[in-house]
Amino acid sequence: MARVLINNKWYYEVAPAGIYESHYEMFVKTQAKRMWPRFHPVHFKASVYARSDPGVKADFALVERSYSEWWVVEVELEAHPFEGHVFPQVRKLAHATYGDSEAERMCEECKDLDLAKTKAMLKDHQPKVLVVVNRPKPDWVKKLATISAYVAVFEMFIAGENDYVFRVNGDHPVGKSDNISAFRFDPLMRRWMIADTPISFAGIQDQQFSIEHEGFTSTWKRFEQEDKLWLDPIGKNPLDDKYDYLLVRRGDGRFSFEKIAKGAQP
């Protein structure tokens, strides 16, 4: 069984059979704003319908703060039967019809939502579907991808009564991302990356950055001189010098480097 060491204290994985689904759902909802900061979590237990299928209920919804997208979320335990329960439930949620009555219900549950914008969002955008599960389920990921549904992993670890930590993995709603600047290898200081548009950092106070790239994270220090700005890796530069890179600030606040062709304009 997996365990996590934090500040000299061991946290042990909560046994899958040792938690009720209602309790697990409560923990996921409690951490929703931290996991998906660009979204309003909304209690959404209304029955929705896909064609002539019986009604189905999601566990909650996520509404992007700019109303550019929204998700319905299904919370499951890994022991639940996939073919007989999870897949049919998710398929119905993905294909259900959503309209004004659902928008009104959502706005009643979440006072931060604007009714007119919510109605327009439901009219213009079918929701994406997210399944949150307590253990990695690669077989679920492959099969749910066939109906454009996503799987997020939310694992729980405990050190004592009400002393929990959580491990989050998989696919997660991110929301609107901001392109910060293109970067290229400095020809004189090959470890350093020089920004094409240093002015784009004007509102960013960080002097040190954790930046993701292809699933891994590296740490970078910011250095400025006159009208130029560089990022200097702490340790080996993990980037491939065959490419330039676009620095993106994701909707959840994380930074990432994305490959672009040499000399490309993002």
TAZI-V96454 format. One record per helix or strand of 3 or more residues. SS is the DSSP state (H for helix, E for strand). FROM is the first residue (numbers start at 1). TO is the last residue. If there is no record, write none. Layout:
ss: [SS,SS]
from: [FROM,FROM]
to: [TO,TO]
This chain:
ss: [E,E,H,H,H,E,E,E,E,H,H,H,E,H,E,E,E,E,H,E,E,E,E,E]
from: [3,9,16,21,32,39,47,60,70,82,100,115,128,138,149,163,178,192,198,208,216,228,244,255]
to: [6,13,18,30,35,43,49,64,76,95,109,124,133,145,160,170,185,195,201,213,225,233,249,260]
